[in-house]
Amino acid sequence: MRKTTSGENRTESITLRVEKKVLDKLRAEATKTLKSVNVLGNQVFKFYVNWHSAAVDAGFIYVDKKNFSRIIGKLTEAEMDQILDEFFEKEFTGRIKMLTGDTELDQFLKAVEGWMWGSGFPYRHVTNNGIETYVIQHNMGNNTAYYLRGYFKRALKVMKVKYVEVRSTTDTVWLEFASI
């Protein structure tokens, strides 16, 4: 196995045997997204390791966006707050430990990025002078925006982040918080 140093990240080369149909789909996706098969393959591995395998163990499931929007669209803000308060009171810390192994902010953010990537939510992450900014485009309406805004406010409070600002539009959630 050949080892390479690439910036701060060490890489290793391996050989994998992949079913032709799967590899053809991977190549097509790489072409569509203007990425190499290597880059796309690394993203798939990172997604599996940083999100999927732990998410299944932590009790997460995949849900259709339209049905989730319909369900959450029927809830009042008070009902969403009640659901979130109950989750954060009883389950959040255990779920995060199951996902990441601890409750550190950087591990939580890796899990969040895995969730966004796996959910197909376009997002942008910028770090500037210790301030983290995430813009997440969910395209699921006001109630989902309200729910996500409440989720992230509560999560960052549990993580003891001192400065937190969370805003939303109908289809986007914007987070800004101090990472130091």
N, CA and C atoms as an extended XYZ file, in Angstrom:
540
Properties=species:S:1:pos:R:3:atomname:S:1:resname:S:1:resid:I:1 pbc="F F F"
N         0.831       -1.164        0.000 N   MET     1
C         0.000        0.000        0.000 CA  MET     1
C         0.885        1.241        0.000 C   MET     1
N         0.624        2.161       -0.894 N   ARG     2
C         1.413        3.373       -0.992 CA  ARG     2
C         0.777        4.458       -0.125 C   ARG     2
N         1.592        5.158        0.671 N   LYS     3
C         1.094        6.237        1.508 CA  LYS     3
C         1.549        7.563        0.925 C   LYS     3
N         0.670        8.544        0.998 N   THR     4
C         0.967        9.866        0.471 CA  THR     4
C         0.582       10.898        1.507 C   THR     4
N         1.358       11.955        1.593 N   THR     5
C         0.966       13.065        2.451 CA  THR     5
C         0.405       14.149        1.561 C   THR     5
N        -0.797       14.584        1.888 N   SER     6
C        -1.476       15.597        1.098 CA  SER     6
C        -1.943       16.685        2.051 C   SER     6
N        -1.151       17.770        2.160 N   GLY     7
C        -1.503       18.797        3.139 CA  GLY     7
C        -1.419       18.201        4.525 C   GLY     7
N        -2.476       18.414        5.318 N   GLU     8
C        -2.516       17.851        6.669 CA  GLU     8
C        -3.043       16.425        6.664 C   GLU     8
N        -3.678       16.013        5.575 N   ASN     9
C        -4.314       14.694        5.533 CA  ASN     9
C        -3.402       13.676        4.881 C   ASN     9
N        -3.158       12.586        5.579 N   ARG    10
C        -2.412       11.483        4.989 CA  ARG    10
C        -3.388       10.622        4.226 C   ARG    10
N        -2.980       10.146        3.098 N   THR    11
C        -3.826        9.263        2.307 CA  THR    11
C        -3.079        7.961        2.051 C   THR    11
N        -3.830        6.923        1.756 N   GLU    12
C        -3.269        5.638        1.382 CA  GLU    12
C        -4.006        5.145        0.160 C   GLU    12
N        -3.304        4.471       -0.713 N   SER    13
C        -3.920        3.876       -1.892 CA  SER    13
C        -4.294        2.436       -1.592 C   SER    13
N        -5.481        2.033       -2.054 N   ILE    14
C        -5.910        0.652       -1.937 CA  ILE    14
C        -6.545        0.248       -3.262 C   ILE    14
N        -6.702       -1.023       -3.451 N   THR    15
C        -7.388       -1.531       -4.628 CA  THR    15
C        -8.679       -2.190       -4.170 C   THR    15
N        -9.771       -1.832       -4.817 N   LEU    16
C       -11.072       -2.408       -4.498 CA  LEU    16
C       -11.653       -3.055       -5.738 C   LEU    16
N       -12.389       -4.117       -5.550 N   ARG    17
C       -13.150       -4.712       -6.637 CA  ARG    17
C       -14.585       -4.265       -6.459 C   ARG    17
N       -15.145       -3.658       -7.504 N   VAL    18
C       -16.494       -3.089       -7.448 CA  VAL    18
C       -17.300       -3.670       -8.596 C   VAL    18
N       -18.550       -4.031       -8.313 N   GLU    19
C       -19.419       -4.533       -9.381 CA  GLU    19
C       -19.473       -3.517      -10.510 C   GLU    19
N       -19.459       -4.004      -11.753 N   LYS    20
C       -19.436       -3.128      -12.915 CA  LYS    20
C       -20.610       -2.156      -12.928 C   LYS    20
N       -21.818       -2.634      -12.617 N   LYS    21
C       -22.989       -1.756      -12.621 CA  LYS    21
C       -22.835       -0.621      -11.607 C   LYS    21
N       -22.295       -0.940      -10.452 N   VAL    22
C       -22.084        0.071       -9.419 CA  VAL    22
C       -21.029        1.070       -9.876 C   VAL    22
N       -19.933        0.573      -10.425 N   LEU    23
C       -18.860        1.446      -10.903 CA  LEU    23
C       -19.348        2.327      -12.047 C   LEU    23
N       -20.162        1.778      -12.956 N   ASP    24
C       -20.723        2.587      -14.046 CA  ASP    24
C       -21.570        3.735      -13.504 C   ASP    24
N       -22.374        3.445      -12.469 N   LYS    25
C       -23.192        4.499      -11.850 CA  LYS    25
C       -22.309        5.538      -11.162 C   LYS    25
N       -21.255        5.078      -10.498 N   LEU    26
C       -20.327        5.992       -9.841 CA  LEU    26
C       -19.640        6.898      -10.874 C   LEU    26
N       -19.221        6.316      -11.977 N   ARG    27
C       -18.593        7.114      -13.043 CA  ARG    27
C       -19.578        8.135      -13.629 C   ARG    27
N       -20.827        7.716      -13.828 N   ALA    28
C       -21.844        8.631      -14.361 CA  ALA    28
C       -22.089        9.788      -13.392 C   ALA    28
N       -22.170        9.475      -12.100 N   GLU    29
C       -22.371       10.518      -11.084 CA  GLU    29
C       -21.167       11.453      -11.030 C   GLU    29
N       -19.966       10.898      -11.141 N   ALA    30
C       -18.760       11.721      -11.142 CA  ALA    30
C       -18.767       12.675      -12.334 C   ALA    30
N       -19.161       12.190      -13.481 N   THR    31
C       -19.246       13.039      -14.676 CA  THR    31
C       -20.290       14.134      -14.479 C   THR    31
N       -21.449       13.749      -13.954 N   LYS    32
C       -22.545       14.700      -13.742 CA  LYS    32
C       -22.140       15.808      -12.764 C   LYS    32
N       -21.400       15.465      -11.724 N   THR    33
C       -21.040       16.439      -10.696 CA  THR    33
C       -19.668       17.076      -10.938 C   THR    33
N       -19.066       16.757      -12.074 N   LEU    34
C       -17.757       17.310      -12.457 CA  LEU    34
C       -16.675       16.983      -11.420 C   LEU    34
N       -16.711       15.756      -10.914 N   LYS    35
C       -15.717       15.287       -9.962 CA  LYS    35
C       -15.059       14.046      -10.527 C   LYS    35
N       -13.884       13.743      -10.014 N   SER    36
C       -13.257       12.487      -10.407 CA  SER    36
C       -13.915       11.351       -9.628 C   SER    36
N       -13.767       10.141      -10.135 N   VAL    37
C       -14.279        8.970       -9.418 CA  VAL    37
C       -13.584        8.868       -8.064 C   VAL    37
N       -12.306        9.223       -7.997 N   ASN    38
C       -11.565        9.193       -6.739 CA  ASN    38
C       -12.191       10.147       -5.717 C   ASN    38
N       -12.468       11.383       -6.116 N   VAL    39
C       -13.070       12.368       -5.202 CA  VAL    39
C       -14.443       11.893       -4.757 C   VAL    39
N       -15.257       11.444       -5.693 N   LEU    40
C       -16.597       10.975       -5.352 CA  LEU    40
C       -16.533        9.740       -4.439 C   LEU    40
N       -15.625        8.827       -4.748 N   GLY    41
C       -15.455        7.643       -3.898 CA  GLY    41
C       -15.056        8.025       -2.479 C   GLY    41
N       -14.138        8.987       -2.339 N   ASN    42
C       -13.754        9.457       -1.009 CA  ASN    42
C       -14.933       10.081       -0.280 C   ASN    42
N       -15.777       10.827       -0.996 N   GLN    43
C       -16.969       11.403       -0.370 CA  GLN    43
C       -17.911       10.311        0.118 C   GLN    43
N       -18.069        9.265       -0.678 N   VAL    44
C       -18.930        8.147       -0.285 CA  VAL    44
C       -18.377        7.484        0.975 C   VAL    44
N       -17.070        7.226        1.016 N   PHE    45
C       -16.461        6.619        2.199 CA  PHE    45
C       -16.637        7.515        3.424 C   PHE    45
N       -16.356        8.819        3.261 N   LYS    46
C       -16.505        9.752        4.382 CA  LYS    46
C       -17.946        9.801        4.863 C   LYS    46
N       -18.899        9.822        3.938 N   PHE    47
C       -20.309        9.845        4.310 CA  PHE    47
C       -20.655        8.601        5.118 C   PHE    47
N       -20.211        7.471        4.654 N   TYR    48
C       -20.504        6.227        5.368 CA  TYR    48
C       -19.902        6.249        6.774 C   TYR    48
N       -18.629        6.607        6.869 N   VAL    49
C       -17.929        6.580        8.155 CA  VAL    49
C       -18.426        7.687        9.090 C   VAL    49
N       -18.599        8.917        8.562 N   ASN    50
C       -18.945       10.057        9.414 CA  ASN    50
C       -20.437       10.199        9.693 C   ASN    50
N       -21.288        9.556        8.901 N   TRP    51
C       -22.715        9.722        9.127 CA  TRP    51
C       -23.481        8.408        9.112 C   TRP    51
N       -23.573        7.752        7.984 N   HIS    52
C       -24.521        6.669        7.786 CA  HIS    52
C       -24.391        5.548        8.813 C   HIS    52
N       -23.204        4.985        8.978 N   SER    53
C       -23.075        3.832        9.870 CA  SER    53
C       -23.456        4.184       11.307 C   SER    53
N       -23.043        5.348       11.771 N   ALA    54
C       -23.386        5.767       13.134 CA  ALA    54
C       -24.848        6.195       13.228 C   ALA    54
N       -25.389        6.812       12.181 N   ALA    55
C       -26.784        7.281       12.209 CA  ALA    55
C       -27.750        6.112       12.361 C   ALA    55
N       -27.483        5.036       11.679 N   VAL    56
C       -28.339        3.850       11.796 CA  VAL    56
C       -28.323        3.350       13.245 C   VAL    56
N       -27.144        3.257       13.829 N   ASP    57
C       -27.033        2.811       15.217 CA  ASP    57
C       -27.730        3.768       16.179 C   ASP    57
N       -27.738        5.068       15.846 N   ALA    58
C       -28.340        6.084       16.719 CA  ALA    58
C       -29.848        6.218       16.507 C   ALA    58
N       -30.411        5.442       15.582 N   GLY    59
C       -31.863        5.446       15.408 CA  GLY    59
C       -32.395        6.358       14.327 C   GLY    59
N       -31.524        6.895       13.484 N   PHE    60
C       -31.978        7.763       12.406 CA  PHE    60
C       -32.483        6.917       11.234 C   PHE    60
N       -33.451        7.474       10.510 N   ILE    61
C       -33.977        6.824        9.310 CA  ILE    61
C       -34.015        7.840        8.179 C   ILE    61
N       -34.147        7.336        6.973 N   TYR    62
C       -34.315        8.218        5.822 CA  TYR    62
C       -35.807        8.379        5.565 C   TYR    62
N       -36.229        9.617        5.362 N   VAL    63
C       -37.636        9.929        5.153 CA  VAL    63
C       -37.767       10.758        3.887 C   VAL    63
N       -38.812       10.515        3.128 N   ASP    64
C       -39.110       11.271        1.921 CA  ASP    64
C       -39.327       12.753        2.263 C   ASP    64
N       -38.655       13.663        1.526 N   LYS    65
C       -38.745       15.098        1.800 CA  LYS    65
C       -40.177       15.622        1.731 C   LYS    65
N       -40.909       15.227        0.707 N   LYS    66
C       -42.277       15.736        0.536 CA  LYS    66
C       -43.167       15.283        1.686 C   LYS    66
N       -43.066       14.024        2.092 N   ASN    67
C       -43.890       13.555        3.203 CA  ASN    67
C       -43.480       14.208        4.517 C   ASN    67
N       -42.176       14.378        4.731 N   PHE    68
C       -41.732       15.067        5.933 CA  PHE    68
C       -42.289       16.488        5.956 C   PHE    68
N       -42.231       17.181        4.810 N   SER    69
C       -42.774       18.542        4.725 CA  SER    69
C       -44.268       18.557        5.022 C   SER    69
N       -44.995       17.583        4.500 N   ARG    70
C       -46.435       17.508        4.764 CA  ARG    70
C       -46.713       17.292        6.252 C   ARG    70
N       -45.974       16.379        6.855 N   ILE    71
C       -46.183       16.068        8.273 CA  ILE    71
C       -45.847       17.277        9.141 C   ILE    71
N       -44.655       17.824        8.944 N   ILE    72
C       -44.227       18.940        9.782 CA  ILE    72
C       -45.065       20.192        9.496 C   ILE    72
N       -45.588       20.286        8.282 N   GLY    73
C       -46.445       21.414        7.919 CA  GLY    73
C       -47.759       21.441        8.682 C   GLY    73
N       -48.148       20.328        9.246 N   LYS    74
C       -49.404       20.241       10.007 CA  LYS    74
C       -49.206       20.600       11.485 C   LYS    74
N       -47.960       20.758       11.900 N   LEU    75
C       -47.669       21.079       13.294 CA  LEU    75
C       -47.662       22.590       13.518 C   LEU    75
N       -48.080       22.990       14.707 N   THR    76
C       -47.959       24.390       15.092 CA  THR    76
C       -46.543       24.628       15.606 C   THR    76
N       -46.149       25.892       15.717 N   GLU    77
C       -44.834       26.201       16.273 CA  GLU    77
C       -44.734       25.695       17.707 C   GLU    77
N       -45.812       25.808       18.471 N   ALA    78
C       -45.812       25.322       19.857 CA  ALA    78
C       -45.592       23.807       19.897 C   ALA    78
N       -46.214       23.069       18.981 N   GLU    79
C       -46.026       21.616       18.933 CA  GLU    79
C       -44.594       21.263       18.550 C   GLU    79
N       -44.018       21.997       17.596 N   MET    80
C       -42.625       21.743       17.221 CA  MET    80
C       -41.694       22.041       18.384 C   MET    80
N       -41.949       23.145       19.100 N   ASP    81
C       -41.126       23.474       20.264 CA  ASP    81
C       -41.224       22.380       21.321 C   ASP    81
N       -42.409       21.858       21.531 N   GLN    82
C       -42.596       20.786       22.518 CA  GLN    82
C       -41.812       19.531       22.118 C   GLN    82
N       -41.888       19.165       20.851 N   ILE    83
C       -41.148       17.999       20.345 CA  ILE    83
C       -39.641       18.212       20.512 C   ILE    83
N       -39.166       19.396       20.136 N   LEU    84
C       -37.735       19.691       20.257 CA  LEU    84
C       -37.288       19.722       21.711 C   LEU    84
N       -38.081       20.353       22.571 N   ASP    85
C       -37.711       20.406       23.996 CA  ASP    85
C       -37.602       19.002       24.580 C   ASP    85
N       -38.552       18.153       24.244 N   GLU    86
C       -38.532       16.770       24.746 CA  GLU    86
C       -37.313       16.016       24.218 C   GLU    86
N       -37.026       16.174       22.937 N   PHE    87
C       -35.861       15.509       22.341 CA  PHE    87
C       -34.572       15.976       23.007 C   PHE    87
N       -34.422       17.285       23.178 N   PHE    88
C       -33.179       17.788       23.762 CA  PHE    88
C       -33.059       17.450       25.238 C   PHE    88
N       -34.173       17.350       25.923 N   GLU    89
C       -34.150       16.997       27.341 CA  GLU    89
C       -33.794       15.525       27.537 C   GLU    89
N       -34.317       14.655       26.674 N   LYS    90
C       -34.206       13.215       26.924 CA  LYS    90
C       -33.234       12.464       26.022 C   LYS    90
N       -32.996       12.963       24.808 N   GLU    91
C       -32.296       12.122       23.838 CA  GLU    91
C       -31.082       12.720       23.150 C   GLU    91
N       -30.994       14.015       23.025 N   PHE    92
C       -29.978       14.632       22.178 CA  PHE    92
C       -28.565       14.188       22.526 C   PHE    92
N       -28.180       14.313       23.779 N   THR    93
C       -26.802       13.995       24.170 CA  THR    93
C       -26.458       12.547       23.845 C   THR    93
N       -27.365       11.633       24.137 N   GLY    94
C       -27.116       10.224       23.823 CA  GLY    94
C       -26.999        9.975       22.330 C   GLY    94
N       -27.836       10.638       21.545 N   ARG    95
C       -27.758       10.468       20.089 CA  ARG    95
C       -26.443       10.994       19.540 C   ARG    95
N       -26.012       12.145       20.035 N   ILE    96
C       -24.753       12.721       19.553 CA  ILE    96
C       -23.584       11.831       19.939 C   ILE    96
N       -23.602       11.292       21.165 N   LYS    97
C       -22.529       10.370       21.569 CA  LYS    97
C       -22.537        9.129       20.689 C   LYS    97
N       -23.720        8.654       20.326 N   MET    98
C       -23.826        7.474       19.463 CA  MET    98
C       -23.302        7.802       18.061 C   MET    98
N       -23.586        8.997       17.574 N   LEU    99
C       -23.142        9.389       16.237 CA  LEU    99
C       -21.642        9.637       16.163 C   LEU    99
N       -21.102       10.319       17.168 N   THR   100
C       -19.738       10.824       17.056 CA  THR   100
C       -18.762       10.267       18.072 C   THR   100
N       -19.265        9.620       19.108 N   GLY   101
C       -18.394        9.120       20.153 CA  GLY   101
C       -18.209       10.095       21.298 C   GLY   101
N       -18.571       11.355       21.100 N   ASP   102
C       -18.498       12.345       22.178 CA  ASP   102
C       -19.468       13.483       21.885 C   ASP   102
N       -19.405       14.522       22.690 N   THR   103
C       -20.308       15.657       22.484 CA  THR   103
C       -19.538       16.929       22.164 C   THR   103
N       -18.395       16.789       21.536 N   GLU   104
C       -17.596       17.947       21.149 CA  GLU   104
C       -18.196       18.608       19.913 C   GLU   104
N       -18.079       19.926       19.847 N   LEU   105
C       -18.663       20.702       18.755 CA  LEU   105
C       -18.149       20.261       17.392 C   LEU   105
N       -16.837       20.055       17.248 N   ASP   106
C       -16.302       19.692       15.935 CA  ASP   106
C       -16.856       18.355       15.442 C   ASP   106
N       -17.045       17.406       16.352 N   GLN   107
C       -17.614       16.113       15.956 CA  GLN   107
C       -19.088       16.253       15.583 C   GLN   107
N       -19.818       17.080       16.329 N   PHE   108
C       -21.216       17.354       16.004 CA  PHE   108
C       -21.322       17.973       14.609 C   PHE   108
N       -20.445       18.914       14.300 N   LEU   109
C       -20.497       19.584       12.994 CA  LEU   109
C       -20.159       18.620       11.855 C   LEU   109
N       -19.244       17.682       12.085 N   LYS   110
C       -18.956       16.659       11.075 CA  LYS   110
C       -20.203       15.817       10.815 C   LYS   110
N       -20.905       15.468       11.892 N   ALA   111
C       -22.143       14.691       11.738 CA  ALA   111
C       -23.203       15.496       11.003 C   ALA   111
N       -23.314       16.774       11.317 N   VAL   112
C       -24.290       17.641       10.637 CA  VAL   112
C       -23.963       17.720        9.145 C   VAL   112
N       -22.690       17.873        8.817 N   GLU   113
C       -22.313       17.941        7.404 CA  GLU   113
C       -22.597       16.613        6.705 C   GLU   113
N       -22.389       15.503        7.391 N   GLY   114
C       -22.740       14.200        6.823 CA  GLY   114
C       -24.230       14.091        6.570 C   GLY   114
N       -25.028       14.564        7.536 N   TRP   115
C       -26.491       14.552        7.385 CA  TRP   115
C       -26.913       15.426        6.201 C   TRP   115
N       -26.337       16.620        6.087 N   MET   116
C       -26.700       17.511        4.972 CA  MET   116
C       -26.330       16.880        3.632 C   MET   116
N       -25.135       16.305        3.564 N   TRP   117
C       -24.689       15.688        2.312 CA  TRP   117
C       -25.597       14.515        1.966 C   TRP   117
N       -25.894       13.686        2.965 N   GLY   118
C       -26.751       12.521        2.735 CA  GLY   118
C       -28.181       12.890        2.413 C   GLY   118
N       -28.639       14.033        2.908 N   SER   119
C       -30.006       14.489        2.640 CA  SER   119
C       -30.102       15.258        1.337 C   SER   119
N       -28.968       15.537        0.731 N   GLY   120
C       -28.970       16.272       -0.530 CA  GLY   120
C       -29.234       17.761       -0.358 C   GLY   120
N       -29.003       18.294        0.839 N   PHE   121
C       -29.190       19.723        1.076 CA  PHE   121
C       -27.933       20.476        0.636 C   PHE   121
N       -28.058       21.354       -0.345 N   PRO   122
C       -26.902       22.196       -0.659 CA  PRO   122
C       -26.590       23.078        0.557 C   PRO   122
N       -25.334       23.212        0.874 N   TYR   123
C       -24.955       24.068        1.995 CA  TYR   123
C       -23.600       24.691        1.733 C   TYR   123
N       -23.354       25.763        2.457 N   ARG   124
C       -22.065       26.451        2.384 CA  ARG   124
C       -21.574       26.600        3.817 C   ARG   124
N       -20.297       26.349        4.024 N   HIS   125
C       -19.678       26.503        5.339 CA  HIS   125
C       -18.452       27.382        5.186 C   HIS   125
N       -18.401       28.449        5.977 N   VAL   126
C       -17.277       29.381        5.948 CA  VAL   126
C       -16.823       29.619        7.384 C   VAL   126
N       -15.509       29.628        7.594 N   THR   127
C       -14.936       29.976        8.889 CA  THR   127
C       -14.140       31.253        8.710 C   THR   127
N       -14.402       32.245        9.581 N   ASN   128
C       -13.702       33.515        9.482 CA  ASN   128
C       -13.486       34.065       10.886 C   ASN   128
N       -12.220       34.146       11.310 N   ASN   129
C       -11.864       34.687       12.627 CA  ASN   129
C       -12.624       34.018       13.770 C   ASN   129
N       -12.717       32.707       13.743 N   GLY   130
C       -13.371       31.972       14.815 CA  GLY   130
C       -14.888       31.953       14.742 C   GLY   130
N       -15.452       32.532       13.693 N   ILE   131
C       -16.901       32.525       13.501 CA  ILE   131
C       -17.226       31.536       12.380 C   ILE   131
N       -18.061       30.566       12.716 N   GLU   132
C       -18.511       29.563       11.738 CA  GLU   132
C       -19.842       30.037       11.163 C   GLU   132
N       -19.963       29.950        9.853 N   THR   133
C       -21.225       30.288        9.201 CA  THR   133
C       -21.635       29.115        8.324 C   THR   133
N       -22.855       28.648        8.520 N   TYR   134
C       -23.450       27.618        7.681 CA  TYR   134
C       -24.712       28.200        7.059 C   TYR   134
N       -24.860       28.004        5.769 N   VAL   135
C       -26.107       28.334        5.085 CA  VAL   135
C       -26.603       27.028        4.485 C   VAL   135
N       -27.782       26.595        4.920 N   ILE   136
C       -28.342       25.308        4.520 CA  ILE   136
C       -29.620       25.559        3.731 C   ILE   136
N       -29.635       25.074        2.517 N   GLN   137
C       -30.819       25.234        1.669 CA  GLN   137
C       -31.596       23.921        1.680 C   GLN   137
N       -32.733       23.908        2.374 N   HIS   138
C       -33.516       22.681        2.494 CA  HIS   138
C       -34.706       22.644        1.536 C   HIS   138
N       -35.205       23.781        1.103 N   ASN   139
C       -36.339       23.874        0.162 CA  ASN   139
C       -37.558       23.088        0.635 C   ASN   139
N       -37.885       23.230        1.931 N   MET   140
C       -38.995       22.460        2.480 CA  MET   140
C       -40.025       23.323        3.210 C   MET   140
N       -39.935       24.637        3.086 N   GLY   141
C       -40.970       25.503        3.623 CA  GLY   141
C       -40.714       26.069        5.006 C   GLY   141
N       -41.653       26.912        5.434 N   ASN   142
C       -41.526       27.653        6.696 CA  ASN   142
C       -41.467       26.765        7.927 C   ASN   142
N       -42.306       25.736        7.999 N   ASN   143
C       -42.295       24.904        9.205 CA  ASN   143
C       -40.986       24.137        9.348 C   ASN   143
N       -40.447       23.644        8.253 N   THR   144
C       -39.149       22.966        8.330 CA  THR   144
C       -38.070       23.961        8.733 C   THR   144
N       -38.132       25.168        8.191 N   ALA   145
C       -37.173       26.207        8.572 CA  ALA   145
C       -37.277       26.496       10.071 C   ALA   145
N       -38.501       26.597       10.573 N   TYR   146
C       -38.706       26.847       11.999 CA  TYR   146
C       -38.138       25.698       12.832 C   TYR   146
N       -38.433       24.478       12.420 N   TYR   147
C       -37.950       23.288       13.131 CA  TYR   147
C       -36.418       23.247       13.153 C   TYR   147
N       -35.794       23.428       11.992 N   LEU   148
C       -34.328       23.380       11.920 CA  LEU   148
C       -33.695       24.517       12.713 C   LEU   148
N       -34.288       25.706       12.641 N   ARG   149
C       -33.790       26.838       13.411 CA  ARG   149
C       -33.824       26.500       14.909 C   ARG   149
N       -34.937       25.948       15.371 N   GLY   150
C       -35.046       25.556       16.778 CA  GLY   150
C       -34.080       24.448       17.151 C   GLY   150
N       -33.911       23.480       16.258 N   TYR   151
C       -32.988       22.373       16.501 CA  TYR   151
C       -31.566       22.902       16.684 C   TYR   151
N       -31.109       23.728       15.751 N   PHE   152
C       -29.731       24.209       15.822 CA  PHE   152
C       -29.514       25.154       16.999 C   PHE   152
N       -30.488       25.997       17.325 N   LYS   153
C       -30.345       26.858       18.506 CA  LYS   153
C       -30.151       26.007       19.757 C   LYS   153
N       -30.981       24.996       19.912 N   ARG   154
C       -30.885       24.131       21.081 CA  ARG   154
C       -29.583       23.327       21.082 C   ARG   154
N       -29.213       22.791       19.927 N   ALA   155
C       -27.993       21.979       19.844 CA  ALA   155
C       -26.760       22.799       20.210 C   ALA   155
N       -26.653       23.990       19.667 N   LEU   156
C       -25.480       24.818       19.950 CA  LEU   156
C       -25.471       25.294       21.402 C   LEU   156
N       -26.647       25.450       22.000 N   LYS   157
C       -26.723       25.784       23.430 CA  LYS   157
C       -26.198       24.613       24.264 C   LYS   157
N       -26.616       23.392       23.922 N   VAL   158
C       -26.124       22.209       24.627 CA  VAL   158
C       -24.613       22.096       24.473 C   VAL   158
N       -24.096       22.473       23.303 N   MET   159
C       -22.655       22.422       23.047 CA  MET   159
C       -21.907       23.565       23.746 C   MET   159
N       -22.673       24.409       24.475 N   LYS   160
C       -22.111       25.533       25.228 CA  LYS   160
C       -21.410       26.555       24.342 C   LYS   160
N       -21.925       26.741       23.139 N   VAL   161
C       -21.393       27.758       22.235 CA  VAL   161
C       -21.874       29.110       22.742 C   VAL   161
N       -20.949       30.062       22.909 N   LYS   162
C       -21.293       31.338       23.530 CA  LYS   162
C       -22.070       32.263       22.595 C   LYS   162
N       -21.627       32.449       21.407 N   TYR   163
C       -22.308       33.340       20.464 CA  TYR   163
C       -23.025       32.488       19.426 C   TYR   163
N       -24.342       32.617       19.332 N   VAL   164
C       -25.129       31.864       18.354 CA  VAL   164
C       -26.180       32.786       17.754 C   VAL   164
N       -26.245       32.789       16.443 N   GLU   165
C       -27.324       33.482       15.744 CA  GLU   165
C       -27.858       32.525       14.677 C   GLU   165
N       -29.151       32.275       14.710 N   VAL   166
C       -29.780       31.373       13.748 CA  VAL   166
C       -30.968       32.097       13.145 C   VAL   166
N       -30.977       32.163       11.828 N   ARG   167
C       -32.086       32.805       11.115 CA  ARG   167
C       -32.543       31.874       10.004 C   ARG   167
N       -33.709       32.204        9.456 N   SER   168
C       -34.189       31.378        8.349 CA  SER   168
C       -35.087       32.179        7.424 C   SER   168
N       -35.184       31.663        6.213 N   THR   169
C       -36.189       32.095        5.258 CA  THR   169
C       -37.055       30.867        5.009 C   THR   169
N       -37.957       30.941        4.081 N   THR   170
C       -38.829       29.807        3.797 CA  THR   170
C       -38.042       28.534        3.502 C   THR   170
N       -36.949       28.642        2.783 N   ASP   171
C       -36.242       27.449        2.319 CA  ASP   171
C       -34.783       27.358        2.741 C   ASP   171
N       -34.340       28.267        3.609 N   THR   172
C       -32.932       28.306        3.986 CA  THR   172
C       -32.795       28.564        5.486 C   THR   172
N       -31.801       27.920        6.093 N   VAL   173
C       -31.447       28.202        7.485 CA  VAL   173
C       -30.011       28.710        7.480 C   VAL   173
N       -29.773       29.770        8.233 N   TRP   174
C       -28.473       30.416        8.311 CA  TRP   174
C       -28.012       30.367        9.758 C   TRP   174
N       -26.834       29.756       10.018 N   LEU   175
C       -26.264       29.652       11.358 CA  LEU   175
C       -24.981       30.431       11.415 C   LEU   175
N       -24.794       31.163       12.488 N   GLU   176
C       -23.520       31.833       12.727 CA  GLU   176
C       -23.211       31.650       14.205 C   GLU   176
N       -22.002       31.176       14.501 N   PHE   177
C       -21.649       30.931       15.895 CA  PHE   177
C       -20.147       30.935       16.068 C   PHE   177
N       -19.735       31.174       17.304 N   ALA   178
C       -18.322       31.196       17.637 CA  ALA   178
C       -17.838       29.768       17.864 C   ALA   178
N       -16.742       29.413       17.217 N   SER   179
C       -16.198       28.067       17.372 CA  SER   179
C       -15.070       28.018       18.389 C   SER   179
N       -14.718       29.185       18.943 N   ILE   180
C       -13.651       29.202       19.951 CA  ILE   180
C       -14.179       29.719       21.267 C   ILE   180
